[in-house]
Amino acid sequence: MTTTPSPATEPAMPEPLSAPSFAVITGDQVQRALEGREKEIVEVVEGTYRLHGAGESVNPPSSFLRFHDRPTSRIIALPASIGGRDRVDGLKWISSFPQNVASGIPRASAVLILNDPDTGYPFACLESSIISATRTAASAASAADRLTRDRPRPLRVGFFGAGLIARYIHSFLVGTGWSFDEIGVHDLSADSAAGFRVYLEQSGSGGRVTVHSSAEDLIRLSDLVVFATVAGQPHVSDLSWFDHNPVVLHVSLRDLDPEILLASTNIVDDIEHCLRAGTSPHLTEQRTGNRDFVHGTLDDVMAGRVTVPPDRPVVFSPFGLGVLDLAVGKYVYDEVAHTGELRVADGFFHELRRYG
Ligand SMILES: NC(=O)c1ccc[n+]([C@@H]2O[C@H](COP(=O)([O-])OP(=O)(O)OC[C@H]3O[C@@H](n4cnc5c(N)ncnc54)[C@H](O)[C@@H]3O)[C@@H](O)[C@H]2O)c1
């Protein structure tokens, strides 16, 4: 007997594909899309850590372009792909030129390309220094929250390195509900410390601001310590400075001597990524020959697979994953599209007929 397949069992005809349009999203548009959305962005970042932890992402190692004649500068490519409901592929291309700061312009500049996961076509180019700083600050705010659930919530914060990332982290902490009695600042540059102090005072978020000329004082007097320097090698090695078991957000990754990490609970964003490129966790692995000092990822902490004892320091070292840039970039794209303000470059893709 022959049967005709019912329409319900026939394979669905694939939708015909077409090249998307291409939009350029400026820093001003990015900033407006993200302004005042700290809690929402922390949720986006935490959701992305969960997807990444569940294997629903592709995040190859970042590729570092370094220069013979400009040894302190670099440009990094971070390709990534996010699965799940809001799939998107893409690439962040971010420069770090520390000597820019002497001319009054930020160290980092970046673009983010979003690619359509069906056709591979790029569909947007976004100014991405703001996206990068935002996802970094959101990840730090998430870690500050998740790593202090089993200890008193810190009321004394210390910023070790007072540049743009420190500013974003402070505003994300405040935007997600933190308030501090004491805010310490330590920076090798008196100008940076003074500029950050002005920012803190104008932010109106409260707390007594103290600029510490001594790194030791900053750490000893802070229960939450944020490292956001541009140090290339560890410069903090005295374990006794951490006797009060602070929570350390080691965002700049290369400040702490392995001795400090070996005496701490170590949480990272991604173990493979973080144990590379001369980070303090990488140096610790090289010194010990193993990864036993890494207790888990922030996703492990969120899921309850790892708990953080209150009686030793905890150090969060986030390598900074391309998937976070993609997730926040896609959020920005959707917001700008939603408000009807996408600036499409008409005719960007021109050669669209295969045989002319
Ligand atoms: N992990 C991540 O995901 C991630 C993401 C973005 C940026 N970062 C890192 O954050 C760091 C800060 O970035 P930024 O844009 O704020 O840089 P920035 O140049 O604006 O500020 C860095 C500040 O650190 C100070 N500094 C340098 N060495 C110091 C030291 N040994 N002690 C005290 N202060 C010191 C400088 O004087 C400067 O004021 C960089 O290392 C960057 O790579 C990490």
The ligand as an SDF file (V2000), in Angstrom:
LIG
                    3D

 44 48  0  0  0  0  0  0  0  0999 V2000
   40.1160   41.0660   31.4020 N   0  0  0  0  0  0  0  0  0  0  0  0
   39.3670   41.7540   30.5610 C   0  0  0  0  0  0  0  0  0  0  0  0
   38.3390   41.2890   30.0690 O   0  0  0  0  0  0  0  0  0  0  0  0
   39.7650   43.1390   30.2110 C   0  0  0  0  0  0  0  0  0  0  0  0
   38.9700   43.8930   29.3360 C   0  0  0  0  0  0  0  0  0  0  0  0
   39.3120   45.2200   29.0720 C   0  0  0  0  0  0  0  0  0  0  0  0
   40.4780   45.7520   29.6310 C   0  0  0  0  0  0  0  0  0  0  0  0
   41.2460   44.9820   30.4380 N   0  0  0  0  0  0  0  0  0  0  0  0
   42.4820   45.4710   31.0150 C   0  0  0  0  0  0  0  0  0  0  0  0
   42.1780   46.5250   31.9210 O   0  0  0  0  0  0  0  0  0  0  0  0
   43.3490   47.2840   32.0970 C   0  0  0  0  0  0  0  0  0  0  0  0
   43.0160   48.7550   32.2540 C   0  0  0  0  0  0  0  0  0  0  0  0
   42.5340   49.2600   31.0310 O   0  0  0  0  0  0  0  0  0  0  0  0
   42.2220   50.8380   30.8890 P   0  0  0  0  0  0  0  0  0  0  0  0
   41.5780   51.0080   29.5540 O   0  0  0  0  0  0  0  0  0  0  0  0
   41.5300   51.3070   32.0750 O   0  0  0  0  0  0  0  0  0  0  0  0
   43.6970   51.4290   30.8280 O   0  0  0  0  0  0  0  0  0  0  0  0
   44.1290   52.9320   31.1500 P   0  0  0  0  0  0  0  0  0  0  0  0
   45.4350   53.1040   30.4590 O   0  0  0  0  0  0  0  0  0  0  0  0
   43.0190   53.8660   30.9080 O   0  0  0  0  0  0  0  0  0  0  0  0
   44.3760   52.9040   32.7300 O   0  0  0  0  0  0  0  0  0  0  0  0
   45.3670   52.1040   33.3420 C   0  0  0  0  0  0  0  0  0  0  0  0
   45.8630   52.8400   34.5670 C   0  0  0  0  0  0  0  0  0  0  0  0
   46.7290   51.9620   35.2970 O   0  0  0  0  0  0  0  0  0  0  0  0
   47.8000   52.7510   35.8170 C   0  0  0  0  0  0  0  0  0  0  0  0
   48.8980   51.8440   36.1070 N   0  0  0  0  0  0  0  0  0  0  0  0
   49.6970   51.1960   35.2330 C   0  0  0  0  0  0  0  0  0  0  0  0
   50.5610   50.3920   35.8990 N   0  0  0  0  0  0  0  0  0  0  0  0
   50.2950   50.5450   37.2270 C   0  0  0  0  0  0  0  0  0  0  0  0
   50.8060   49.9800   38.4090 C   0  0  0  0  0  0  0  0  0  0  0  0
   51.8070   49.0770   38.3700 N   0  0  0  0  0  0  0  0  0  0  0  0
   50.2970   50.3630   39.5940 N   0  0  0  0  0  0  0  0  0  0  0  0
   49.2810   51.2750   39.6540 C   0  0  0  0  0  0  0  0  0  0  0  0
   48.7390   51.8350   38.5490 N   0  0  0  0  0  0  0  0  0  0  0  0
   49.2350   51.4740   37.3570 C   0  0  0  0  0  0  0  0  0  0  0  0
   48.0890   53.7480   34.7260 C   0  0  0  0  0  0  0  0  0  0  0  0
   48.7750   54.8780   35.2330 O   0  0  0  0  0  0  0  0  0  0  0  0
   46.6750   54.0830   34.2400 C   0  0  0  0  0  0  0  0  0  0  0  0
   46.1260   55.1940   34.9130 O   0  0  0  0  0  0  0  0  0  0  0  0
   44.2700   46.9310   30.9290 C   0  0  0  0  0  0  0  0  0  0  0  0
   45.3250   46.0910   31.4040 O   0  0  0  0  0  0  0  0  0  0  0  0
   43.3960   46.1390   30.0130 C   0  0  0  0  0  0  0  0  0  0  0  0
   44.0980   45.1840   29.2490 O   0  0  0  0  0  0  0  0  0  0  0  0
   40.9120   43.6950   30.7460 C   0  0  0  0  0  0  0  0  0  0  0  0
  1  2  1  0
  2  3  2  0
  2  4  1  0
  4  5  1  0
  4 44  2  0
  5  6  2  0
  6  7  1  0
  7  8  2  0
  8  9  1  0
  8 44  1  0
  9 10  1  0
  9 42  1  0
 10 11  1  0
 11 12  1  0
 11 40  1  0
 12 13  1  0
 13 14  1  0
 14 15  2  0
 14 16  1  0
 14 17  1  0
 17 18  1  0
 18 19  2  0
 18 20  1  0
 18 21  1  0
 21 22  1  0
 22 23  1  0
 23 24  1  0
 23 38  1  0
 24 25  1  0
 25 26  1  0
 25 36  1  0
 26 27  1  0
 26 35  1  0
 27 28  2  0
 28 29  1  0
 29 30  1  0
 29 35  2  0
 30 31  1  0
 30 32  2  0
 32 33  1  0
 33 34  2  0
 34 35  1  0
 36 37  1  0
 36 38  1  0
 38 39  1  0
 40 41  1  0
 40 42  1  0
 42 43  1  0
M  CHG  2   8   1  16  -1
M  END
$$$$
